[in-house]
Amino acid sequence: MRNIEKQLDKASKLGFGRKRRTSKADRQARVAAAHAARRKQRLPPSPSKADNDEERKQPSHPLSRVDSDEEKGNLEKLVAETAELERTVDNLRKKSRYWKAKTMELREKKKRLEEEINRNEEEVQKRKREAEEEEREMSKKIEDLEMELEREKKLHKIEIAEHEATCVELEETYNSLRLQFDPIFERLRSFL
């Protein structure tokens, strides 16, 4: 009857479609129990009395040299601790191998990234050199064009000066001829 009441009490605490939240203490207890169960599975089985008699006869077994029960208990604890330490060392070795592989992988990745950065820097430097070379060529062309323009300007100035001098000469010639022919034209007009 009590068992049914307990089940009903548990059922009333649980709601349909609702997940019951567990307390921190419950979770910790569950985790501790799971750890203990795992530890118990990993521990070597405690030697039975029949095995102890056979093992004690073997000189290599550590319990063969111990006589008192207290020393046996201590020695069994030491054997269990040694087994636990060996498992810990094995786990650490596995972790070490994992992290060594991970480190190697990260080193390879770092090396690849550094090589890619170097390639990119070389490409940037190459493009920069090309741009500087192109800029030098363009500035040289501009200088050549400016020099050509200056030369053309000087030639035009010389031509203009020559034309002006020719114009002045022609004007002077015209004026001198006019001075010579004006009296003649005056006489001709007077005859006409």
Secondary structure, DSSP 8 states (H G I E B T S, - for coil): -HHHHHHHHHHHHS-TT------HHHHHHHHHHHHHHHHHHHS-----HHHHHHHHHSTTSGGGG--SHHHHHHHHHHHHHHHHHHHHHHHHHHHHHHHHHHHHHHHHHHHHHHHHHHHHHHHHHHHHHHHHHHHHHHHHHHHHHHHHHHHHHHHHHHHHHHHHHHHHHHHHHHHHHHHHHHHHHHHHHHH-
